Amino acid sequence: MEISVEMTKGRRRDASGARWAVGLWLAVAIACGSSLGAGEVLHERWEALYLAGKKVGHGHIVHTRDGSGALAMYRTEVSQSFTVVRNGDAVNLETVSRFLEEPKTGKVMLFETEQRQGEPVMQMSGRTEGDTVRVTVNGKEISFPYPQGAVGPYTADQRIREKGFEAGTLSEVEVFNDRDPRKAAHYRNEVIRREVVEVAGKPVEAIRCDVRHSLFPDMNIVTWLDDDGHPLVVENPLGAMGTMRVVTCDKATAMKPNDPPDLFAASMIVPSRPLRQVQRLRRATFQITSQNDAPVRVYSGEGQDVHPSSTKIALVTVAVPGLIEKASQFQSIPVRDSRWEQYLRPTTYLQSDDPKVVALAGEIAGDEKNPVWIAKRLERVIFEKMRRRNLSKAFSSAAEVAKSLEGDCTEHAVLAAAVARAIGLPSRVVTGLAYLEPGRGSGLSTAADKGAFGFHMWAEVMVGPDVWWPVDAALGGFTAAHIAIQKSALDQIEPALELGSEILLMVGALHIEVVATEYL
């Protein structure tokens, strides 16, 4: 994917004259965009991405030095295209990220990210002014303190290379995280040894390093570097989905057609015995066991009781909410209470102020004042309005869904949560597992035909102070065969990474035993 905008900016110094020059350079960069020169190329590489041995995408990384003297800056551009298939529906995600950083401190002064999965495009851009970062995401502006100690990608690479690559050398760097720049990502690189690795079908002697990244704390990432410290191969095991392998190659190899695997079947979990009439299931207890090194992490709280016996085994009891007394419900809607502000305000993915979302909220709520009835109506109306249920979307925002009225469980969940906020009720989303009865998942996979749990997302609406009501608009109703893993106000700048990281290693790794069931 080609995007024509280029970022250039001057180097910041302590003298007021230099600061003025930097400001002038920044103004010219913003005004002129791609008309500025590309600068001196310091490093460039193409990459091919493989998952479970099949090609799924490509990447391109370029480091350049723009300007000279007091105005010199390092610029990095990282582009990546990645395709997976879910039950026959191809999902293609293209991302381009750009950074401008000061050579002296490594501080990121300008950055932008564009993420495309069809239309529209998620756009985020930001600039650093002193110790403040000002960011625009999909037209919304926010500001926050610059993350302490964070450096750009070029400076991070330089600091690791400066340490050298003798066995046992340990480097730790705080890296600017463009997906959510409010907090730096911690990167830990440990040199293990020199060994031979296969690169593009040829044996190559390389430097092996074990890497830990705070965005993926449970993943053991292995990189093999050349003598200059540039990656040749990166391997990231993803449980039952296989190993993600990134291989440095020429452009022709990187751009070869993809042949992505279908990941849907691998994600389904057939329990120890099938569940029947789940819509009547009032309470259920499950024992969840990890069959590899992935820890079992599930939510413990409202409606779900968890008793772990180890990091790999947990007993989970789920109950459907019962009758909620009138006195326990909100007496006035919209809710105006600062305690729930996190769950009421619009976010980059829950645009409760979007005109189509607001219109849908008015249609659903009408003159109804009972928050439980509003939540039930919300679930039913969105279930009926979604025109096309498919797996072709990775993670769309509520505004996009309100326009297209199509997608999978994530699209149903974000739309339900945003509409609830537009009505004036606090809301959040839940990632977890939900059971498809035998036959209901017919055609999705062999496992689903037998009755199976699949990774899922739904919403929750607060109907009274700290009283949450589950809303599953994708399946048409919440049951005790829903197991929550994580709950979120979805107020992160780019929430998909946080939500997905908890689930990624559990895909294909879990066994679920049905311990007890109670029916209405």
C-alpha positions as CSV (number, residue, x, y, z in Angstrom):
1,M,0.0,0.0,0.0
2,E,1.4,3.4,-1.0
3,I,0.7,6.5,1.0
4,S,2.1,9.7,-0.2
5,V,2.4,11.8,3.0
6,E,6.0,12.0,4.3
7,M,7.0,13.5,7.7
8,T,10.0,15.6,8.2
9,K,11.0,17.7,11.2
10,G,14.0,19.5,12.6
11,R,16.2,18.5,15.6
12,R,15.3,20.2,18.8
13,R,18.1,21.9,20.8
14,D,18.2,24.0,23.9
15,A,18.9,27.3,22.3
16,S,15.8,29.4,21.5
17,G,17.0,30.0,18.0
18,A,17.3,26.3,17.3
19,R,13.8,25.8,18.7
20,W,12.5,28.4,16.4
21,A,14.2,26.7,13.5
22,V,12.7,23.4,14.4
23,G,9.2,24.9,14.6
24,L,9.7,26.4,11.1
25,W,10.9,23.0,9.8
26,L,7.8,21.4,11.3
27,A,5.5,23.9,9.7
28,V,7.1,23.4,6.3
29,A,6.9,19.6,6.8
30,I,3.2,19.7,7.5
31,A,2.5,22.1,4.7
32,C,4.6,20.4,2.0
33,G,4.1,16.7,2.9
34,S,5.6,14.5,0.2
35,S,7.3,17.3,-1.6
36,L,10.2,17.1,0.8
37,G,13.1,14.9,-0.1
38,A,13.3,11.3,1.2
39,G,16.7,11.9,2.8
40,E,19.6,9.5,3.2
41,V,18.6,5.8,3.5
42,L,20.4,4.3,6.5
43,H,18.7,0.8,6.3
44,E,16.0,-0.8,4.3
45,R,14.6,-4.3,4.3
46,W,11.7,-6.4,2.9
47,E,10.1,-9.2,4.9
48,A,7.9,-12.2,4.1
49,L,5.4,-13.3,6.8
50,Y,4.6,-16.9,7.3
51,L,2.1,-18.5,9.7
52,A,2.1,-22.3,10.2
53,G,4.3,-22.5,7.1
54,K,2.0,-20.6,4.8
55,K,2.7,-17.1,3.5
56,V,0.3,-14.6,5.0
57,G,1.8,-11.2,4.3
58,H,4.8,-8.9,3.8
59,G,6.6,-6.0,5.5
60,H,8.8,-3.1,4.5
61,I,11.0,-1.1,6.8
62,V,13.0,2.0,5.9
63,H,15.2,4.2,8.2
64,T,16.4,7.5,6.8
65,R,18.2,10.6,8.0
66,D,16.4,13.8,6.9
67,G,18.1,17.2,6.9
68,S,21.6,18.0,8.3
69,G,23.2,19.8,11.2
70,A,20.8,21.3,13.7
71,L,17.8,20.1,11.7
72,A,18.8,16.5,11.2
73,M,16.1,14.0,12.1
74,Y,15.7,10.2,11.9
75,R,12.7,9.0,10.0
76,T,11.3,5.4,10.1
77,E,8.5,4.0,8.0
78,V,7.1,0.6,8.7
79,S,4.4,-0.9,6.4
80,Q,2.8,-4.3,6.8
81,S,0.2,-6.3,5.0
82,F,-1.3,-9.4,6.7
83,T,-4.1,-11.7,5.6
84,V,-5.9,-14.5,7.5
85,V,-9.0,-16.5,6.6
86,R,-11.8,-17.1,9.0
87,N,-14.3,-19.7,7.9
88,G,-13.6,-18.9,4.3
89,D,-13.8,-15.1,4.7
90,A,-10.4,-13.4,4.0
91,V,-9.5,-10.6,6.4
92,N,-6.7,-8.3,5.1
93,L,-5.1,-5.8,7.4
94,E,-2.7,-3.2,6.1
95,T,-0.8,-0.9,8.4
96,V,1.6,2.0,7.7
97,S,3.4,3.7,10.6
98,R,5.9,6.6,10.4
99,F,8.1,8.2,13.1
100,L,10.4,11.3,13.2
101,E,12.8,11.3,16.2
102,E,15.5,13.5,17.4
103,P,19.0,12.0,17.0
104,K,20.2,13.2,20.4
105,T,17.4,12.0,22.7
106,G,15.5,9.6,20.4
107,K,12.3,11.4,21.4
108,V,9.5,11.0,18.8
109,M,8.5,14.4,17.5
110,L,6.0,13.4,14.8
111,F,4.2,10.1,14.2
112,E,1.3,8.7,12.2
113,T,-0.4,5.4,11.7
114,E,-2.9,4.3,9.1
115,Q,-4.7,1.0,9.4
116,R,-6.9,-0.3,6.6
117,Q,-9.2,-3.3,6.5
118,G,-11.3,-2.2,3.6
119,E,-13.0,1.1,4.1
120,P,-12.8,3.4,6.0
121,V,-9.2,3.8,7.2
122,M,-8.3,4.2,10.9
123,Q,-6.0,7.2,11.0
124,M,-3.9,8.4,14.0
125,S,-1.4,11.2,13.9
126,G,0.5,13.0,16.7
127,R,3.1,15.6,17.5
128,T,5.2,16.2,20.6
129,E,5.2,19.8,22.0
130,G,7.6,20.0,24.9
131,D,6.5,17.2,27.2
132,T,3.0,16.9,25.8
133,V,1.8,14.6,23.0
134,R,-1.1,15.8,21.0
135,V,-2.9,13.1,19.0
136,T,-5.7,13.0,16.5
137,V,-7.5,9.7,16.1
138,N,-10.3,9.4,13.5
139,G,-10.9,13.2,13.8
140,K,-10.9,13.2,17.7
141,E,-8.1,15.1,19.5
142,I,-6.6,14.2,22.8
143,S,-3.4,15.2,24.6
144,F,-1.3,13.6,27.4
145,P,2.2,13.6,28.8
146,Y,5.0,12.2,26.7
147,P,5.7,8.6,27.9
148,Q,8.7,8.7,30.2
149,G,12.0,7.5,28.6
150,A,10.3,6.4,25.3
151,V,12.4,6.4,22.2
152,G,11.6,5.9,18.5
153,P,12.3,2.7,16.6
154,Y,15.6,3.8,15.1
155,T,17.1,4.9,18.4
156,A,15.9,1.7,20.1
157,D,17.7,-0.3,17.4
158,Q,20.8,1.8,17.9
159,R,20.9,1.4,21.6
160,I,20.7,-2.4,21.3
161,R,23.5,-2.4,18.7
162,E,25.6,-0.2,20.9
163,K,25.5,-2.9,23.7
164,G,27.1,-5.4,21.3
165,F,26.2,-9.0,20.7
166,E,28.4,-11.1,23.0
167,A,26.5,-14.1,24.5
168,G,24.8,-13.0,27.6
169,T,24.4,-9.3,26.7
170,L,21.1,-7.9,27.9
171,S,19.5,-4.7,26.5
172,E,16.3,-3.1,27.8
173,V,14.7,-0.2,26.0
174,E,11.5,1.8,26.5
175,V,10.0,2.1,23.0
176,F,7.4,4.6,21.8
177,N,4.2,2.7,21.1
178,D,2.3,4.3,18.3
179,R,-0.8,2.0,18.8
180,D,-1.3,3.6,22.3
181,P,1.3,6.3,22.8
182,R,0.2,7.1,26.4
183,K,2.5,4.4,27.7
184,A,5.9,3.1,26.4
185,A,6.4,-0.5,25.5
186,H,9.2,-2.3,27.3
187,Y,11.6,-4.2,25.0
188,R,14.1,-6.7,26.4
189,N,16.7,-8.3,24.2
190,E,19.1,-11.1,25.5
191,V,21.9,-12.4,23.3
192,I,22.0,-16.2,23.5
193,R,24.7,-17.5,21.0
194,R,25.8,-17.7,17.4
195,E,24.1,-20.4,15.4
196,V,23.0,-21.4,11.9
197,V,19.4,-20.5,10.9
198,E,17.7,-21.0,7.5
199,V,17.0,-17.8,5.6
200,A,15.2,-18.0,2.3
201,G,16.2,-21.7,2.0
202,K,19.9,-21.2,2.8
203,P,21.8,-21.8,6.0
204,V,23.2,-18.6,7.5
205,E,25.2,-18.0,10.6
206,A,23.4,-15.5,12.8
207,I,23.2,-14.1,16.3
208,R,20.3,-15.6,18.3
209,C,18.4,-13.4,20.7
210,D,15.5,-14.1,23.0
211,V,13.1,-11.2,23.1
212,R,10.4,-10.1,25.6
213,H,7.9,-7.4,24.7
214,S,5.5,-5.8,27.3
215,L,2.7,-5.8,24.7
216,F,2.9,-9.6,24.5
217,P,4.2,-10.6,28.0
218,D,3.5,-14.4,27.6
219,M,5.2,-14.8,24.2
220,N,8.7,-16.1,23.8
221,I,10.0,-14.3,20.7
222,V,13.2,-15.4,19.1
223,T,15.2,-13.3,16.6
224,W,18.3,-14.1,14.6
225,L,20.4,-11.0,13.6
226,D,23.1,-10.4,11.1
227,D,26.5,-9.0,12.3
228,D,25.2,-5.4,12.0
229,G,22.3,-6.2,14.4
230,H,19.5,-6.3,11.7
231,P,16.9,-9.0,11.9
232,L,17.2,-12.0,9.5
233,V,14.5,-14.1,11.0
234,V,11.9,-13.6,13.8
235,E,9.9,-16.4,15.2
236,N,6.9,-16.0,17.5
237,P,5.0,-19.2,18.6
238,L,1.2,-18.7,18.6
239,G,0.0,-21.9,20.2
240,A,-2.2,-24.1,18.1
241,M,-2.2,-21.5,15.3
242,G,1.4,-22.3,14.6
243,T,4.5,-20.2,14.5
244,M,4.6,-16.7,13.0
245,R,7.9,-16.5,11.1
246,V,9.2,-13.2,9.6
247,V,12.0,-13.7,7.1
248,T,14.1,-10.9,5.6
249,C,14.1,-11.3,1.8
250,D,14.1,-9.5,-1.5
251,K,11.1,-7.5,-2.6
252,A,10.0,-10.1,-5.2
253,T,9.8,-12.8,-2.5
254,A,8.0,-10.5,-0.1
255,M,5.4,-9.6,-2.7
256,K,4.5,-13.1,-3.7
257,P,0.8,-14.1,-3.4
258,N,-0.4,-15.1,0.0
259,D,-1.8,-18.5,0.9
260,P,-3.2,-17.9,4.4
261,P,-4.6,-20.8,6.5
262,D,-8.1,-20.8,7.8
263,L,-7.9,-20.2,11.6
264,F,-11.5,-20.6,12.5
265,A,-11.5,-24.4,13.0
266,A,-8.4,-24.2,15.2
267,S,-10.1,-21.8,17.6
268,M,-13.2,-23.9,18.3
269,I,-13.3,-25.9,21.6
270,V,-15.4,-29.0,21.8
271,P,-16.3,-29.6,25.5
272,S,-16.3,-32.9,27.4
273,R,-20.1,-33.2,26.6
274,P,-22.5,-31.2,24.5
275,L,-24.8,-28.6,26.1
276,R,-28.5,-28.7,25.2
277,Q,-31.1,-25.9,25.3
278,V,-28.5,-23.3,26.3
279,Q,-31.1,-20.6,26.2
280,R,-32.7,-22.2,29.3
281,L,-29.3,-22.7,31.0
282,R,-29.4,-20.8,34.3
283,R,-26.1,-21.7,35.8
284,A,-23.1,-23.8,34.6
285,T,-19.7,-24.8,36.0
286,F,-16.8,-25.6,33.8
287,Q,-13.2,-26.7,34.4
288,I,-10.9,-25.0,31.9
289,T,-7.5,-26.5,31.4
290,S,-4.6,-25.2,29.3
291,Q,-3.0,-28.0,27.3
292,N,0.3,-26.1,26.7
293,D,2.2,-23.4,28.4
294,A,-0.5,-20.7,28.0
295,P,-2.0,-19.6,31.3
296,V,-5.7,-19.8,31.8
297,R,-6.9,-16.2,32.4
298,V,-10.6,-15.5,32.9
299,Y,-12.5,-12.7,34.4
300,S,-13.6,-13.0,38.0
301,G,-16.5,-10.8,39.1
302,E,-20.1,-10.0,38.4
303,G,-22.0,-13.2,37.3
304,Q,-18.8,-15.3,37.1
305,D,-17.1,-17.1,40.0
306,V,-13.5,-18.3,39.4
307,H,-11.5,-20.8,41.5
308,P,-8.0,-21.4,40.0
309,S,-6.1,-24.5,41.2
310,S,-3.0,-23.5,39.2
311,T,-2.0,-21.1,36.5
312,K,-3.2,-23.7,34.0
313,I,-6.5,-24.9,35.6
314,A,-9.5,-22.9,36.7
315,L,-13.0,-23.8,37.9
316,V,-15.5,-21.3,36.5
317,T,-19.2,-20.9,37.4
318,V,-21.4,-18.6,35.2
319,A,-24.8,-17.5,36.2
320,V,-27.5,-15.6,34.1
321,P,-28.6,-12.4,35.9
322,G,-31.9,-12.8,37.7
323,L,-34.6,-10.3,38.5
324,I,-33.2,-6.8,39.3
325,E,-35.3,-4.9,41.8
326,K,-36.6,-1.5,40.8
327,A,-34.7,0.1,43.7
328,S,-31.4,-1.3,42.3
329,Q,-31.9,0.3,38.9
330,F,-31.0,3.7,37.7
331,Q,-33.9,6.0,38.4
332,S,-33.0,8.6,35.8
333,I,-31.6,8.3,32.2
334,P,-29.3,9.6,30.9
335,V,-27.0,8.7,33.8
336,R,-25.0,11.6,35.0
337,D,-22.5,10.3,37.5
338,S,-18.7,11.0,37.4
339,R,-18.1,7.5,38.8
340,W,-19.2,5.9,35.5
341,E,-17.6,8.5,33.2
342,Q,-15.2,5.9,31.8
343,Y,-18.1,3.9,30.6
344,L,-20.2,6.8,29.3
345,R,-17.9,8.9,27.1
346,P,-17.3,8.4,23.4
347,T,-14.0,6.7,22.4
348,T,-12.2,6.1,19.2
349,Y,-14.1,2.8,18.7
350,L,-17.3,3.6,20.6
351,Q,-18.4,6.8,18.9
352,S,-21.6,7.3,20.8
353,D,-21.7,10.8,19.4
354,D,-21.8,9.6,15.8
355,P,-25.1,10.7,14.1
356,K,-26.1,7.2,13.0
357,V,-25.4,5.8,16.4
358,V,-27.4,8.6,18.1
359,A,-30.3,8.0,15.7
360,L,-30.3,4.3,16.5
361,A,-30.2,5.1,20.2
362,G,-33.3,7.2,19.9
363,E,-35.1,4.5,17.9
364,I,-34.3,1.9,20.5
365,A,-34.9,3.8,23.7
366,G,-37.9,5.8,22.7
367,D,-39.8,6.9,25.8
368,E,-38.7,3.8,27.8
369,K,-37.3,4.7,31.3
370,N,-36.6,1.2,32.6
371,P,-32.9,0.5,32.0
372,V,-33.3,-3.3,31.9
373,W,-36.0,-3.1,29.2
374,I,-33.8,-0.8,27.3
375,A,-30.9,-3.3,27.4
376,K,-33.2,-6.1,26.3
377,R,-34.5,-4.0,23.4
378,L,-31.0,-3.0,22.5
379,E,-30.0,-6.6,22.1
380,R,-33.1,-7.5,20.1
381,V,-33.0,-4.6,17.7
382,I,-29.3,-4.8,16.8
383,F,-29.7,-8.6,16.3
384,E,-32.5,-7.9,13.8
385,K,-30.9,-4.9,12.1
386,M,-27.5,-6.4,11.3
387,R,-28.0,-7.3,7.6
388,R,-25.0,-9.5,7.1
389,R,-23.3,-11.6,9.7
390,N,-19.8,-12.5,8.4
391,L,-16.2,-12.9,9.5
392,S,-14.7,-10.5,6.9
393,K,-14.1,-7.7,9.4
394,A,-11.3,-7.8,11.9
395,F,-12.4,-5.0,14.2
396,S,-14.5,-2.2,13.1
397,S,-15.6,0.9,15.1
398,A,-19.2,1.5,16.1
399,A,-19.5,4.4,13.6
400,E,-18.5,2.1,10.7
401,V,-20.9,-0.6,11.9
402,A,-23.8,1.8,12.2
403,K,-23.2,2.7,8.6
404,S,-22.6,-0.8,7.1
405,L,-24.8,-2.9,9.5
406,E,-22.5,-5.9,8.9
407,G,-19.8,-7.9,10.7
408,D,-19.2,-10.5,13.3
409,C,-19.5,-10.6,17.0
410,T,-17.0,-7.7,17.5
411,E,-19.1,-5.4,15.3
412,H,-22.3,-6.3,17.2
413,A,-20.6,-5.7,20.5
414,V,-19.1,-2.3,19.7
415,L,-22.4,-1.1,18.2
416,A,-24.4,-2.2,21.2
417,A,-22.0,-0.6,23.6
418,A,-21.9,2.7,21.7
419,V,-25.7,2.9,21.4
420,A,-26.1,2.2,25.1
421,R,-23.8,5.2,25.8
422,A,-25.7,7.4,23.3
423,I,-28.9,6.5,25.3
424,G,-27.0,7.5,28.5
425,L,-26.3,4.1,30.0
426,P,-22.7,3.1,30.9
427,S,-21.4,0.2,28.8
428,R,-18.4,-2.0,28.2
429,V,-17.4,-4.9,25.9
430,V,-16.5,-8.4,27.0
431,T,-14.1,-10.9,25.2
432,G,-14.5,-14.5,26.1
433,L,-16.0,-17.8,24.9
434,A,-19.6,-18.7,23.9
435,Y,-21.1,-22.0,23.1
436,L,-22.8,-22.8,19.8
437,E,-25.2,-25.7,20.1
438,P,-24.9,-28.7,17.7
439,G,-26.4,-27.6,14.4
440,R,-26.4,-23.9,15.2
441,G,-22.8,-23.6,14.0
442,S,-23.4,-25.8,11.0
443,G,-21.0,-25.1,8.2
444,L,-18.7,-23.1,10.4
445,S,-16.4,-26.0,11.1
446,T,-16.5,-29.7,12.0
447,A,-16.1,-28.8,15.7
448,A,-19.0,-26.3,15.6
449,D,-21.3,-28.9,14.0
450,K,-20.8,-31.0,17.1
451,G,-21.4,-28.1,19.5
452,A,-18.4,-26.1,20.6
453,F,-17.2,-23.0,22.3
454,G,-15.7,-20.2,20.1
455,F,-13.9,-17.0,21.0
456,H,-16.5,-14.3,21.1
457,M,-17.3,-10.7,22.1
458,W,-20.5,-9.2,23.6
459,A,-21.4,-6.1,25.5
460,E,-22.6,-5.2,29.0
461,V,-24.8,-2.4,30.0
462,M,-24.9,-0.9,33.5
463,V,-28.6,-0.8,34.5
464,G,-28.0,0.3,38.1
465,P,-25.0,1.3,40.2
466,D,-22.5,-1.5,39.7
467,V,-25.2,-3.7,38.2
468,W,-24.2,-5.0,34.8
469,W,-26.6,-6.6,32.3
470,P,-25.1,-8.7,29.5
471,V,-26.1,-8.0,25.9
472,D,-25.2,-10.5,23.1
473,A,-26.6,-9.0,20.0
474,A,-24.7,-11.4,17.7
475,L,-26.2,-14.6,19.1
476,G,-29.5,-13.0,20.1
477,G,-29.1,-13.5,23.9
478,F,-26.7,-14.2,26.8
479,T,-26.6,-17.6,28.4
480,A,-24.7,-19.3,31.2
481,A,-22.6,-20.9,28.4
482,H,-20.7,-17.5,28.0
483,I,-17.3,-17.5,29.8
484,A,-15.8,-14.0,30.2
485,I,-12.0,-13.5,29.7
486,Q,-11.6,-9.8,29.8
487,K,-13.9,-6.7,30.1
488,S,-13.0,-3.3,28.8
489,A,-14.4,0.2,28.5
490,L,-12.7,0.3,25.1
491,D,-11.1,3.6,25.9
492,Q,-7.7,2.6,24.6
493,I,-6.5,4.5,21.5
494,E,-6.1,1.2,19.7
495,P,-7.9,-1.4,21.8
496,A,-7.6,-4.5,19.5
497,L,-4.0,-5.3,20.5
498,E,-4.8,-5.3,24.2
499,L,-8.0,-7.4,23.8
500,G,-6.3,-9.8,21.5
501,S,-3.1,-10.4,23.5
502,E,-5.0,-12.1,26.3
503,I,-6.6,-14.5,23.9
504,L,-3.9,-15.2,21.3
505,L,-2.0,-17.9,23.2
506,M,-5.2,-19.6,24.4
507,V,-6.4,-20.3,20.9
508,G,-6.3,-24.0,20.4
509,A,-4.8,-24.6,23.8
510,L,-7.9,-25.0,26.0
511,H,-9.9,-28.0,27.1
512,I,-13.3,-27.4,28.7
513,E,-15.0,-29.9,30.9
514,V,-18.7,-29.4,31.7
515,V,-18.9,-30.0,35.5
516,A,-22.5,-29.0,36.3
517,T,-25.5,-27.4,34.7
518,E,-28.8,-25.9,36.1
519,Y,-31.7,-25.1,33.9
520,L,-34.7,-22.8,34.4
